[in-house]
Structures are given as structure tokens and as C-alpha cells.
Amino acid sequence: MNELSLTVRDVLARDSFKHARVAAGNNGLDRQVKWSHVLEVRDFGSLINGGELILTTGIELPRDLPTHIHYIKKLIETDVACICIEKGIHYQEVPKEIIELADQQNFPIIVFEKTVKFVDITQDLHTLLINHHYEMLSKIDTLSRRFNQLSLMPNGTLKILQELHSFFKQNVLFIADNAKSYYYPVEAINWEHPIQELLIKTSTRSAKQDVFLVGTSLFAISPVNGLGQTLGYVCLQLKQSISNEFTFLILDRASLAIAQISLRDRTIEERKQHNEDELVRNLLHGHPVEQEEVQYHLPTNSRNLHYRIFVIQLNTHESILDEHSWEEIRLQQSMAVRSLFKRNGFFPALTVNKNEISIIASFIAADPSAKDTDRFSQIAQQITDLNDDNFFHGRSYTLGISFVHHDFTLIEKGYAEAKKVLAIKETLPFKSNFYEDLGIYRLLLSIKNQGYLDHYVEDYLHAIIEYDKKTDSNLLETLRIYLECGGSKKETADRLFIVRQTLYHRLNKIESILGKDFMSPLNRVALEVAIIANQLRTIT
């Protein structure tokens, strides 16, 4: 018997099939048999799950050839393992057209030359299948414990691959994500590059097990997952097109053991990054640093090397985590973020604290494409995907990304730019993550600390603000919406949820305070800037 599954070939070797012959579909004898089913109806769509060995006396098989062909095609489409027909008064011979179809589709048609008891066959096969299922679960349990043992040994990943090869007798690889890949036996290295290309090109690269055609060979590919991300893939070459749940159960156990190795190695590596964490914090806050440390942790400066500062601000400032729990969370977040940036082609240096993750994300790009935001937008989306698995432990977060810089001496400036984006997003309905999208906010923020904004707001809006305070009215908000709507009274009234007459009354009052020409081009721009400046006054 096949070690992993019961096949049609295995069934034919049973005593209960000694009077059976293969009438068609000899090349399909390795199809997996999951169950046996006596079928004496024509409309069987809801009765079939796939993998069944069908037993029939032929009493309901169509007599006309076109309907008969359609019936067999439907069996093939529903992934039936084979059909076994008892030759007798209801069915004499398999038509040659049916034989040709079955041979083309590698679909076995088996004929019983003598009368058989279907109850004896089903009892025999079901007992066999149940025993085989139990044996496989026992083997999976044994392999799982073996994988766990190997994961604690030196070079554990390769040893796990060797164990898989010993069981399946097929090439097996671990294609790592931004790390060393492993393969066994040696000649399996020839599949590394084709599989990597497949994983990069196909949109199916995800955390799901599946079977893929690589060149002319089939591979079962199982992701190795950890910390809400895919660390790599275990890839097993298959003997035939049909795999089964036991194959993937074994690969899943191997993937779990390799994930433990990968996470342990990355944890050790992250613990060595303490000096990097301190260096990044010093660079972000403009503290003195040793040039040797900069050269060690940041990539060598070159003409095409650029960077952005990426800040993830966690929006809960209180934490009930004890220090041990926080250290584990810090390591997990650091590993996941570092891997994410590396996977997208960046050279990250980062610091992680309870309320903020800051990354100096260096990258190589020609000058015209250095300001491209697509790559960082992809990372922002991937962080959102990470957080779907509670990556930030239930806390909301905000992203801020600096302008593109080249000189590492401007890291403090880049950090300030990212923080300005965060400050704007906390106060105003600003959706972009990028500093260059701040527009006029950039100009106003640069003069805010010099006291100019307060004077400017007082000059243009003082009378309206004071009127609102005294009368508990809403003229400033009305003016803001009116300007945003380009002077459209209908749109303004709709946005304010008021009737036109109320809006006319408010606009008349605004005109009496600001003057009849408040909507002239220069005055309108001045008022729009003053309103934005007034909003910015609350930002620290």
C-alpha cells in the first residue's frame, strides 16, 4: 500500500477485487481513494465529495451513448477516484467511446466479471481506510516529535529537511525570506531559483498551502509563519499530480518546527541590536554619536543612497505591561518590522519603545525615482495587514514619513518632519503619511514657533472668534466650509445641515464683520490661511 494514501492500484490488490479487471484508464491507477460509495442514481451531484470509489450494478447508467459520456465526464469533473461496474443483466460491455474518454482522462473504469457483494467490498475498504488513517495520524505524531527534537539541534533546519526526504524520498527545500535557504539532497539546489521566481511572480504568494507547477514538476509548498508574517516556504517535490491532506499535515508540522528555529535565530540576532537601538535614538534626537558606530549600523553613503524616517506612533500612552512582557513584545515588533523593510528592498536601522517605532529606512535609487512614494505606501499597507493579527496588541497607531534625504547628518531633521505629519494627523483630517504632502502646513509649521501665527490669526479672525464666543454662534465654522466649497451656497448649506435662509443670515453677518470684499481673491486666500493657522495653534 502507498504509505501516504490508499490508491486504486492498492484496492485492486484486495481479495474482494480478484474477479475485477481494468477496462480503461490504466494510467490513473495511482488516484487516491478516500471512501467507497454505492451509486445507483443518475443525479449524484450532491452525493459526491471527491475521491470516492464508485460501485454500481449499472442499472442507472444511461443507455444512449451521449448521455453515458456526459455521465462519465461528470464523474471525472467531481474528482471521483474510479468507477467499478458489475457486469450482468444491467450492463454488458463498456462502449469503446467511453474507454477512449477514460484513457484520455486517466480515469479508471473497473469491471467485475462475476457477481460480487458490494457490502463485503465497502466493509473491507472502509476498515482498510480507517486503519490507514489511524496509522498515518500515528506517523504524523511521531514525525512531529522528531521535528521538534531536531529543531533543538545544531543546523536543525537541514536535519528536518533530511527527515522529510527520508519519508517522502523526494527533493525538499526551505526557501527563506531574506535569509539562507536550505535543500536536500544536494541536487535539490537546482530548484531553488525556479521556486524563488515562482514565489515572486505569482499573486498566490501567501500564508496558504498549495500545489504549484515549477517547470515540469509539481511542488507542495507550505508557508513557514511567525509573528504575523511569512518567514519562508517548505517545498516538497511530488511524485504525482494528486497530493492529499496527510502530505500537508506533515509539511505543516515541519514548517512549525522550522518557524521555531527561525524565530529563535532572529531573537538572538535582535538581542544583539541593542547598540543599533541606542545609536538610532541618538541620531533622531541630535545627540553626539561615534562615527564608527554610524558606519557599522548604517549603509555606506553613496550617490544613489537615500533614506526616509518612518515613525509608527502607538496612540496609547499608558501601559500595564511588566518589563519582561514588554521585552518580548519589543523583540517581536523589532523582528517583524525589520523583516518587512528588508523584504521591500530597504536597509533598516530602528529603535522600538512602548509608544513609538522609528526606522531609518535607507534605499538605493536613481535621483529621479528617489522621491517615489509607492514603495513606502506598500509598507504602510503591510503594517496594516500585520496589525490585523493584533501586532500592536489592540492599540491604534499613526504613521508619519519624512521627506527623502541623502546626508545622514539630516536624520534629526527627517525625524522632526515625520513627527510633524503625526501632529497634523492627530489634529486635522489629514490622511497622507508623507511630509511632502503637507502642502501649506509645512510653511505654517515652520513659522509657528516664531509667534507669527498668533499675530496672523488675530489680524484676520479675531473679530469672528470673539463674536462666536459672545453669542455662542458658529460663524468661523460656517466661513471655513463656505471657503472650502468655493463660495457655493447650496453645497455649504448641505454640509452644514442648515437651510439656505439660515446660511444667508450667517453670511450677511460675516460680511458685516469682515467687509463686503472678504471673498475677493487676496482676502479669500488670507482667510483660508488664517483658518488653517488657527487649527495649527493647538499643535505642540
PEPEUR-V908980 format. One record per residue. N is the residue number from 0. SS is DSSP state (h for helix, s for strand, l for the rest). PHI is phi in whole degrees, -180 to 180 (NA if undefined). Layout:
BEGIN
N/SS/PHI  N/SS/PHI
END
This chain:
BEGIN
0/l/NA  1/l/-57  2/l/-66  3/l/-96  4/l/-153  5/l/-88  6/s/-111  7/h/-59  8/h/-60  9/h/-63  10/h/-63  11/h/-64  12/l/-83  13/l/-75  14/h/-60  15/h/-67  16/h/-112  17/l/-70  18/l/-102  19/s/-104  20/s/-134  21/s/-86  22/s/-87  23/s/-163  24/l/74  25/h/-57  26/h/-77  27/h/-107  28/l/-71  29/l/-93  30/l/-66  31/s/-77  32/l/-105  33/l/-99  34/s/-168  35/s/-115  36/s/-150  37/s/-84  38/l/-126  39/l/-128  40/l/-132  41/l/-88  42/l/-94  43/l/-116  44/h/-52  45/h/-83  46/h/-98  47/l/-113  48/l/-106  49/l/110  50/l/89  51/s/-80  52/s/-92  53/s/-91  54/s/-110  55/s/-151  56/l/-84  57/l/87  58/l/-64  59/l/-106  60/l/-71  61/l/-59  62/l/-84  63/l/-81  64/h/-63  65/h/-58  66/h/-69  67/h/-62  68/h/-61  69/h/-60  70/h/-62  71/h/-66  72/h/-61  73/h/-66  74/h/-61  75/h/-65  76/h/-64  77/l/-87  78/l/65  79/l/-67  80/l/-70  81/s/-170  82/s/-124  83/s/-115  84/s/-113  85/s/-84  86/l/-77  87/l/-178  88/l/-68  89/l/-91  90/l/-153  91/l/-102  92/l/-141  93/l/-83  94/l/-59  95/h/-63  96/h/-66  97/h/-70  98/h/-62  99/h/-62  100/h/-62  101/h/-65  102/h/-65  103/h/-63  104/h/-95  105/l/54  106/l/-111  107/s/-68  108/s/-116  109/s/-114  110/s/-117  111/s/-88  112/l/-76  113/l/-127  114/l/-66  115/l/-128  116/l/-93  117/h/-61  118/h/-65  119/h/-68  120/h/-66  121/h/-65  122/h/-63  123/h/-64  124/h/-69  125/h/-66  126/h/-64  127/h/-61  128/h/-66  129/h/-65  130/h/-64  131/h/-65  132/h/-62  133/h/-62  134/h/-62  135/h/-66  136/h/-62  137/h/-65  138/h/-66  139/h/-62  140/h/-63  141/h/-64  142/h/-64  143/h/-60  144/h/-66  145/h/-66  146/h/-60  147/h/-64  148/h/-63  149/h/-66  150/h/-65  151/l/-94  152/l/-96  153/l/-60  154/l/55  155/h/-62  156/h/-61  157/h/-64  158/h/-64  159/h/-66  160/h/-63  161/h/-62  162/h/-65  163/h/-63  164/h/-64  165/h/-62  166/h/-81  167/h/-91  168/l/60  169/l/-137  170/l/-61  171/s/-142  172/s/-137  173/s/-119  174/s/-91  175/s/-85  176/l/-94  177/l/59  178/l/-153  179/l/-67  180/l/-95  181/s/-127  182/s/-157  183/s/-158  184/l/-73  185/h/-58  186/h/-68  187/h/-66  188/h/-59  189/h/-63  190/h/-93  191/h/-60  192/h/-66  193/h/-59  194/h/-69  195/h/-59  196/h/-63  197/h/-61  198/h/-66  199/h/-75  200/h/-82  201/l/-82  202/l/-78  203/l/-86  204/l/-68  205/l/-156  206/l/-89  207/l/-130  208/l/-78  209/s/-165  210/s/-110  211/s/-127  212/s/-90  213/s/-114  214/l/65  215/l/-109  216/s/-117  217/s/-95  218/s/-130  219/s/-87  220/s/-119  221/s/-122  222/s/-71  223/s/-105  224/s/-110  225/s/-169  226/l/57  227/l/73  228/s/-141  229/s/-94  230/s/-90  231/s/167  232/s/-141  233/s/-91  234/s/-124  235/s/-119  236/s/-71  237/l/-105  238/l/-74  239/l/-143  240/l/-72  241/l/-97  242/l/-100  243/l/-151  244/h/-64  245/h/-67  246/h/-57  247/h/-74  248/h/-65  249/h/-67  250/h/-62  251/h/-63  252/h/-66  253/h/-66  254/h/-62  255/h/-64  256/h/-66  257/h/-67  258/h/-61  259/h/-63  260/h/-65  261/h/-61  262/h/-68  263/h/-64  264/h/-64  265/h/-70  266/h/-63  267/h/-61  268/h/-65  269/h/-66  270/h/-65  271/l/-80  272/l/-89  273/h/-57  274/h/-63  275/h/-64  276/h/-56  277/h/-67  278/h/-61  279/h/-62  280/h/-60  281/h/-65  282/h/-65  283/h/-64  284/l/-102  285/l/73  286/l/-84  287/l/-62  288/l/-136  289/l/-80  290/h/-62  291/h/-63  292/h/-67  293/h/-62  294/h/-65  295/h/-77  296/h/-98  297/l/-110  298/l/-65  299/l/-63  300/l/-65  301/l/-148  302/l/-60  303/l/-97  304/s/-92  305/s/-132  306/s/-155  307/s/-126  308/s/-95  309/s/-116  310/s/-119  311/s/-106  312/s/-100  313/s/-85  314/l/-91  315/l/-121  316/l/-95  317/l/-101  318/l/-135  319/l/-102  320/l/-74  321/l/-77  322/h/-64  323/h/-65  324/h/-63  325/h/-64  326/h/-62  327/h/-66  328/h/-65  329/h/-60  330/h/-64  331/h/-63  332/h/-65  333/h/-63  334/h/-63  335/h/-65  336/h/-68  337/h/-62  338/h/-63  339/h/-60  340/h/-68  341/h/-63  342/h/-63  343/l/-96  344/l/87  345/l/-106  346/s/-111  347/s/-89  348/s/-129  349/s/-143  350/s/-133  351/s/-127  352/s/-129  353/l/-64  354/l/-118  355/s/-160  356/s/-119  357/s/-120  358/s/-128  359/s/-91  360/s/-101  361/s/-86  362/s/-156  363/s/-98  364/l/-161  365/l/-68  366/h/-50  367/h/-64  368/h/-100  369/l/-64  370/l/-88  371/l/-62  372/l/-102  373/h/-61  374/h/-64  375/h/-73  376/h/-65  377/h/-64  378/h/-64  379/h/-59  380/h/-67  381/h/-68  382/h/-67  383/h/-60  384/h/-65  385/h/-60  386/h/-70  387/l/-61  388/l/-97  389/l/62  390/l/-60  391/l/-100  392/l/57  393/l/85  394/l/-91  395/l/-75  396/s/-146  397/s/-131  398/s/-108  399/s/-140  400/s/-127  401/l/-73  402/l/-71  403/l/-76  404/s/-128  405/l/-117  406/l/-85  407/h/-67  408/h/-73  409/h/-99  410/h/-60  411/h/-60  412/h/-65  413/h/-62  414/h/-64  415/h/-63  416/h/-64  417/h/-63  418/h/-67  419/h/-66  420/h/-61  421/h/-61  422/h/-63  423/h/-63  424/h/-67  425/h/-72  426/h/-103  427/l/-120  428/l/-78  429/l/-103  430/l/-99  431/l/-70  432/l/-94  433/s/-104  434/h/-61  435/h/-67  436/h/-89  437/h/-68  438/l/61  439/h/-67  440/h/-58  441/h/-59  442/h/-67  443/h/-68  444/h/-65  445/h/-69  446/h/-107  447/h/-59  448/l/-72  449/l/-90  450/l/86  451/h/-68  452/h/-62  453/h/-60  454/h/-64  455/h/-64  456/h/-62  457/h/-61  458/h/-63  459/h/-101  460/h/-122  461/h/-55  462/h/-64  463/h/-69  464/h/-61  465/h/-66  466/h/-63  467/h/-61  468/h/-65  469/h/-73  470/h/-107  471/l/54  472/l/-100  473/l/-135  474/h/-70  475/h/-65  476/h/-66  477/h/-62  478/h/-62  479/h/-62  480/h/-67  481/h/-62  482/h/-69  483/h/-63  484/l/-86  485/l/66  486/l/84  487/l/-79  488/h/-70  489/h/-63  490/h/-64  491/h/-64  492/h/-62  493/h/-64  494/h/-69  495/h/-88  496/l/58  497/l/-130  498/l/-80  499/h/-58  500/h/-62  501/h/-64  502/h/-62  503/h/-59  504/h/-63  505/h/-67  506/h/-66  507/h/-63  508/h/-67  509/h/-61  510/h/-64  511/h/-68  512/h/-87  513/h/-94  514/l/108  515/l/-66  516/l/-96  517/l/-67  518/l/-100  519/l/-66  520/h/-50  521/h/-67  522/h/-65  523/h/-63  524/h/-60  525/h/-61  526/h/-70  527/h/-62  528/h/-65  529/h/-63  530/h/-65  531/h/-62  532/h/-61  533/h/-64  534/h/-68  535/h/-74  536/l/-63  537/l/-83  538/l/-83  539/l/-85
END
